[in-house]
Amino acid sequence: MDTKITLSFEESVIEKAKRFAESHNMSLSRLTEFLYQKITSGNYSSLEDFEISDWVNSVAEGSATYQTAKRKSKKKD
């Protein structure tokens, strides 16, 4: 069963990823799912341990920056 999620990426990365996915006859969702499957199927202690194939490198440009968004508190002051 598929589950929907919301992700935020730089617009330029999304455009490149869409073109890449389309050129390989897959949706952006399936491309993302494939990458998550690869990452979670190995015994990686960090992202640096994950070997990225040449075709994935062609989607990205430059080094990745991993950021997390601050959660909004539901508590009222």
Secondary structure as UniProt FT lines:
FT   HELIX           11..23
FT   TURN            24..25
FT   HELIX           28..41
FT   HELIX           47..49
FT   HELIX           54..57
FT   TURN            58..59
//
